[in-house]
């Protein structure tokens, strides 16, 4: 699937934008503050129901306006055109549409527009909390295992009820047993889904890593959130007193993590900033490859400020891999010539360039 048309109204400084992107590579250049990143942000809002820059909706709405709207036309693999859109009001009310029909969840948009973002915040995959790495893995699981999302939602519901009971003074282990049985079943299901995807991901990631970063001893492992030698239902019983004292469930799929190490030490503590970015690129591209292998579909990549902290050779390596995936890419940069040189191997009919200035986005000739 590719984004054939993108229309943006009143999102940050983008008052009225309407473009027809290339099916492959789209370059956006302009000064800092011109609105380049906001174009990528609009695509992420369309794909996820939220921005990759902020979970708050009010800063997204152009000053003096009451709402923003992002509309996209998706070209499916069977050549069908699927319109999708999102409107967000100042009061927080949200309208999501697919093919003219209102849908109740951003998950419906995410299915049609699977997006990966590479930007300065991508370092958080290495430096941030386990939640960020869980979300990274679960993106793949969501798109590959169609039962996962409902199972995950049911698991969150069970956790909420169990944690509420844990905070009641007169609660007993017997009262928890009903929730524990359901939580155990759902947690084990989530673990199976995640393990299947991680095992496939790990193979591709290690292959890519050899080209992106030449450091011995890099390893990635999946921690499921409780002792791998124990059945989860037994863990809940054994941890009952500790959970009751803390007021929440301390073990489970909600505590899962991806651990990236170099000879046993946290990779983020050893690698330079540039090396970290290469590692993050390998993680993101590996995920795109596995997604394509398992679904037959393509990931759409949003890359904000590609030149930052990557030298020319590594920029070209990244562009080579993205090009080999035959996927749609949206890239921003300040320097026009640097963007040109990075993507010079791309045929002109597969590439479009846009100049962004004061919130105006105009296509220019690439020559």
C-alpha positions as CSV (number, residue, x, y, z in Angstrom):
1,X,0.0,0.0,0.0
2,X,1.2,3.5,-0.8
3,X,-0.1,7.0,0.1
4,X,-1.3,8.4,-3.2
5,X,-2.6,11.7,-1.9
6,X,-2.0,13.7,1.3
7,X,-4.2,16.7,2.3
8,X,-3.6,18.7,5.5
9,X,-5.6,21.5,7.0
10,X,-4.7,23.5,10.1
11,X,-2.0,21.2,11.5
12,X,0.7,23.4,13.2
13,X,1.8,25.9,10.5
14,X,0.4,23.8,7.6
15,X,-2.9,25.7,6.8
16,X,-3.7,24.0,3.5
17,X,-1.5,21.4,1.9
18,X,-2.5,19.0,-0.9
19,X,0.2,16.9,-2.5
20,X,0.5,13.7,-4.6
21,X,3.5,11.8,-3.3
22,X,5.7,9.5,-5.3
23,X,5.1,5.8,-4.8
24,X,8.7,5.5,-3.7
25,X,10.9,8.4,-2.5
26,X,9.7,11.8,-1.4
27,X,12.2,14.4,-0.3
28,X,11.2,17.6,1.7
29,X,13.7,20.3,2.2
30,X,13.6,23.8,3.7
31,X,14.8,25.8,6.6
32,X,14.3,24.8,10.2
33,X,10.8,25.7,11.3
34,X,9.4,25.7,7.8
35,X,7.0,22.8,8.4
36,X,9.0,19.8,7.0
37,X,8.6,17.8,10.1
38,X,5.0,18.7,10.4
39,X,4.3,17.0,7.0
40,X,5.7,13.8,8.5
41,X,3.8,14.4,11.7
42,X,0.6,14.7,9.7
43,X,1.2,11.3,8.1
44,X,1.8,9.8,11.5
45,X,-1.4,11.3,12.8
46,X,-3.2,9.8,9.8
47,X,-1.6,6.4,10.5
48,X,-1.7,6.2,14.3
49,X,-4.3,8.7,15.4
50,X,-1.6,10.7,17.2
51,X,1.6,12.5,16.5
52,X,5.1,11.0,17.0
53,X,6.1,14.3,18.5
54,X,3.4,14.7,21.2
55,X,0.5,12.9,22.7
56,X,-1.3,16.2,23.2
57,X,-3.7,17.3,20.5
58,X,-4.0,21.0,21.1
59,X,-0.5,22.0,20.0
60,X,-1.2,20.3,16.7
61,X,-4.1,22.7,15.9
62,X,-3.1,25.9,14.1
63,X,-3.3,28.9,16.3
64,X,-6.7,30.5,16.0
65,X,-8.4,27.4,14.5
66,X,-10.8,25.0,16.1
67,X,-9.6,21.7,14.6
68,X,-7.2,20.0,12.2
69,X,-7.9,17.5,9.4
70,X,-5.6,15.1,7.6
71,X,-6.9,13.2,4.6
72,X,-5.1,10.5,2.7
73,X,-5.9,8.3,-0.3
74,X,-4.3,4.9,-0.1
75,X,-3.5,2.9,-3.2
76,X,-3.9,-0.8,-2.2
77,X,-2.0,-3.7,-3.7
78,X,-5.0,-4.6,-5.8
79,X,-5.0,-1.0,-7.2
80,X,-8.1,-0.1,-5.2
81,X,-8.2,3.4,-3.8
82,X,-9.1,3.7,-0.1
83,X,-9.8,7.2,1.4
84,X,-8.9,7.6,5.1
85,X,-9.1,10.6,7.3
86,X,-8.9,12.1,10.8
87,X,-10.4,15.2,12.3
88,X,-9.5,16.4,15.8
89,X,-11.3,19.3,17.6
90,X,-9.9,21.6,20.3
91,X,-12.2,19.9,22.8
92,X,-10.6,16.6,22.1
93,X,-13.4,15.1,20.0
94,X,-12.1,12.8,17.3
95,X,-13.6,11.6,14.0
96,X,-11.9,8.7,12.1
97,X,-13.1,7.6,8.7
98,X,-12.2,4.8,6.3
99,X,-13.9,4.7,2.9
100,X,-16.3,7.3,4.1
101,X,-17.4,5.3,7.1
102,X,-16.8,6.4,10.7
103,X,-14.6,3.9,12.6
104,X,-14.1,3.7,16.3
105,X,-10.4,3.1,16.7
106,X,-7.2,4.3,15.2
107,X,-6.2,0.7,14.8
108,X,-8.4,0.7,11.7
109,X,-6.2,3.5,10.2
110,X,-3.0,1.7,11.3
111,X,-4.0,-1.4,9.2
112,X,-4.1,0.7,6.0
113,X,-1.0,2.8,6.7
114,X,1.7,0.8,8.5
115,X,4.3,3.4,9.4
116,X,7.8,3.4,10.9
117,X,9.4,6.6,12.1
118,X,13.2,7.3,12.2
119,X,14.0,10.6,14.0
120,X,15.9,12.0,17.0
121,X,13.5,10.3,19.4
122,X,14.4,6.9,17.9
123,X,17.3,6.8,20.3
124,X,14.8,6.0,23.0
125,X,14.6,2.5,21.6
126,X,18.0,2.0,23.2
127,X,17.9,4.5,26.0
128,X,14.2,4.7,27.0
129,X,12.0,2.6,29.1
130,X,10.9,-1.0,28.4
131,X,7.5,0.3,27.3
132,X,9.1,1.9,24.2
133,X,10.7,-1.4,23.2
134,X,7.5,-3.3,23.9
135,X,5.6,-0.9,21.6
136,X,8.3,-1.5,18.9
137,X,7.8,-5.2,19.0
138,X,4.1,-5.0,19.3
139,X,3.8,-2.9,16.2
140,X,5.0,-6.0,14.2
141,X,2.8,-8.4,16.3
142,X,-0.2,-6.2,15.7
143,X,0.2,-6.2,11.9
144,X,1.0,-9.9,11.7
145,X,-1.1,-11.6,14.3
146,X,-4.7,-10.4,13.8
147,X,-5.9,-11.7,17.2
148,X,-3.2,-9.9,19.1
149,X,-4.8,-6.5,19.5
150,X,-8.0,-7.8,21.0
151,X,-6.0,-10.2,23.3
152,X,-3.8,-7.2,24.4
153,X,-6.9,-5.1,25.1
154,X,-8.5,-7.9,27.2
155,X,-5.2,-8.4,29.1
156,X,-5.0,-4.6,29.9
157,X,-8.6,-4.8,31.2
158,X,-7.8,-7.8,33.4
159,X,-4.7,-6.1,34.8
160,X,-6.7,-3.0,35.6
161,X,-9.3,-5.0,37.6
162,X,-6.6,-7.1,39.3
163,X,-4.7,-4.0,40.4
164,X,-7.9,-2.4,41.7
165,X,-8.5,-5.5,43.8
166,X,-4.9,-5.5,45.1
167,X,-5.5,-2.0,46.6
168,X,-8.5,-3.1,48.6
169,X,-7.6,-3.7,52.2
170,X,-9.8,-6.8,52.7
171,X,-9.1,-8.5,49.4
172,X,-8.2,-12.2,49.5
173,X,-6.3,-14.5,47.2
174,X,-9.6,-16.3,46.5
175,X,-11.2,-13.1,45.2
176,X,-8.3,-12.7,42.8
177,X,-8.5,-16.2,41.4
178,X,-11.1,-15.4,38.7
179,X,-9.1,-12.5,37.3
180,X,-5.8,-14.5,37.7
181,X,-7.1,-17.4,35.5
182,X,-8.1,-15.1,32.7
183,X,-5.0,-12.9,33.0
184,X,-2.8,-16.0,32.9
185,X,-4.4,-17.3,29.7
186,X,-4.2,-13.9,28.0
187,X,-0.6,-13.3,29.1
188,X,0.5,-16.7,27.8
189,X,-1.2,-16.0,24.4
190,X,0.6,-12.6,24.1
191,X,3.9,-14.3,24.9
192,X,3.3,-16.8,22.1
193,X,2.5,-14.0,19.6
194,X,5.5,-12.0,20.6
195,X,7.9,-15.0,20.5
196,X,6.9,-16.0,17.0
197,X,7.5,-12.5,15.7
198,X,10.7,-11.9,17.6
199,X,12.3,-15.1,16.4
200,X,11.7,-14.0,12.8
201,X,12.8,-10.5,13.5
202,X,16.1,-11.5,15.2
203,X,17.3,-13.4,12.2
204,X,16.8,-10.5,9.8
205,X,18.2,-8.0,12.3
206,X,21.5,-9.9,12.7
207,X,21.9,-10.1,8.9
208,X,21.3,-6.3,8.5
209,X,23.6,-5.5,11.5
210,X,26.6,-6.8,9.7
211,X,26.3,-4.0,7.1
212,X,25.2,-1.2,9.4
213,X,27.6,-1.5,12.3
214,X,30.7,-3.6,12.7
215,X,30.9,-4.2,16.4
216,X,31.5,-7.7,17.9
217,X,29.2,-9.0,20.6
218,X,25.9,-7.2,19.8
219,X,23.0,-9.3,20.9
220,X,19.2,-8.8,21.1
221,X,17.0,-10.9,23.4
222,X,13.3,-10.9,24.4
223,X,12.4,-10.9,28.0
224,X,8.8,-12.0,28.4
225,X,8.1,-10.2,31.7
226,X,8.5,-13.1,34.2
227,X,10.9,-16.0,34.9
228,X,11.1,-18.1,31.8
229,X,11.3,-21.3,33.9
230,X,7.9,-20.7,35.5
231,X,4.3,-20.9,34.5
232,X,2.7,-17.4,34.8
233,X,-0.2,-18.6,37.0
234,X,2.3,-19.9,39.5
235,X,4.1,-16.6,39.4
236,X,0.9,-14.7,40.3
237,X,0.3,-16.9,43.3
238,X,3.9,-16.7,44.5
239,X,4.0,-12.9,44.1
240,X,0.6,-12.3,45.8
241,X,1.9,-10.7,49.0
242,X,4.4,-8.5,47.1
243,X,1.8,-7.4,44.6
244,X,-0.7,-6.6,47.3
245,X,1.9,-4.6,49.2
246,X,2.8,-2.6,46.1
247,X,-0.8,-2.3,44.8
248,X,-0.1,-3.5,41.3
249,X,0.9,-6.7,39.4
250,X,4.7,-6.7,39.1
251,X,5.2,-9.5,36.6
252,X,3.6,-10.3,33.3
253,X,3.5,-9.4,29.6
254,X,3.2,-5.7,30.6
255,X,6.7,-5.9,31.9
256,X,8.2,-7.5,28.7
257,X,11.4,-5.9,27.2
258,X,13.8,-6.2,24.3
259,X,17.3,-6.2,25.7
260,X,20.1,-5.0,23.4
261,X,23.6,-5.6,24.7
262,X,27.2,-5.7,23.7
263,X,29.0,-8.6,25.5
264,X,26.4,-8.5,28.2
265,X,26.4,-4.7,28.8
266,X,23.7,-2.3,27.8
267,X,24.4,-1.2,24.2
268,X,23.3,2.4,24.9
269,X,26.1,2.8,27.5
270,X,28.8,1.7,25.0
271,X,27.9,3.0,21.6
272,X,28.6,6.5,20.3
273,X,25.6,8.6,19.2
274,X,26.3,7.9,15.6
275,X,26.6,4.1,16.2
276,X,23.3,4.2,18.1
277,X,21.6,5.8,15.1
278,X,23.0,3.1,12.9
279,X,21.7,0.4,15.3
280,X,18.3,2.0,15.4
281,X,18.2,2.1,11.6
282,X,19.0,-1.6,11.5
283,X,16.2,-2.3,14.0
284,X,13.6,-0.3,12.0
285,X,14.5,-1.6,8.6
286,X,14.6,-5.2,9.9
287,X,11.1,-4.7,11.2
288,X,10.0,-3.5,7.8
289,X,11.5,-6.5,6.1
290,X,9.8,-9.0,8.5
291,X,6.5,-7.2,8.1
292,X,6.8,-7.5,4.3
293,X,7.8,-11.1,4.5
294,X,4.9,-12.1,6.7
295,X,2.1,-9.9,5.2
296,X,3.2,-9.3,1.6
297,X,2.7,-5.6,2.2
298,X,5.1,-2.7,2.5
299,X,6.0,-0.4,5.4
300,X,5.9,3.4,4.9
301,X,9.0,5.0,6.4
302,X,9.1,8.6,7.8
303,X,12.7,9.8,8.2
304,X,13.1,13.2,9.9
305,X,16.5,14.9,9.2
306,X,18.2,12.0,7.6
307,X,21.7,13.6,7.4
308,X,21.9,14.2,11.2
309,X,24.7,12.2,12.8
310,X,25.2,9.9,9.7
311,X,28.1,10.3,7.4
312,X,27.7,10.1,3.6
313,X,28.5,6.4,3.4
314,X,26.0,5.4,6.0
315,X,23.4,7.7,4.5
316,X,23.8,6.0,1.2
317,X,23.7,2.6,2.8
318,X,20.4,3.5,4.5
319,X,19.0,4.8,1.2
320,X,20.2,1.5,-0.5
321,X,18.3,-0.7,1.9
322,X,15.2,1.5,1.8
323,X,15.3,1.4,-2.0
324,X,15.8,-2.4,-2.1
325,X,12.6,-2.8,0.0
326,X,10.7,-1.0,-2.8
327,X,8.7,0.8,-0.1
328,X,7.4,4.4,0.1
329,X,9.7,6.8,2.0
330,X,9.2,10.4,3.2
331,X,12.5,12.1,4.1
332,X,13.2,15.6,5.4
333,X,16.5,17.6,5.4
334,X,17.7,21.2,5.5
335,X,20.4,20.9,2.8
336,X,19.1,20.2,-0.7
337,X,22.4,19.0,-2.2
338,X,22.9,16.5,0.6
339,X,19.5,15.0,-0.1
340,X,20.2,14.9,-3.8
341,X,23.5,13.1,-3.4
342,X,22.1,10.6,-1.0
343,X,19.3,9.5,-3.4
344,X,21.1,10.1,-6.7
345,X,20.8,6.3,-7.6
346,X,17.0,6.5,-7.5
347,X,15.3,6.8,-11.0
348,X,13.7,10.2,-11.4
349,X,10.3,8.7,-12.1
350,X,10.4,7.1,-8.6
351,X,11.4,10.3,-6.8
352,X,9.6,13.6,-6.0
353,X,11.1,16.6,-4.2
354,X,9.1,19.2,-2.3
355,X,10.2,22.6,-1.0
356,X,8.7,23.6,2.3
357,X,8.6,27.3,3.3
358,X,6.4,29.1,5.9
359,X,4.0,26.1,5.9
360,X,3.7,26.0,2.1
361,X,4.6,22.8,0.4
362,X,5.4,22.9,-3.4
363,X,6.7,20.1,-5.7
364,X,9.8,21.1,-7.6
365,X,11.7,19.5,-10.5
366,X,14.4,17.1,-9.5
367,X,17.3,17.8,-11.9
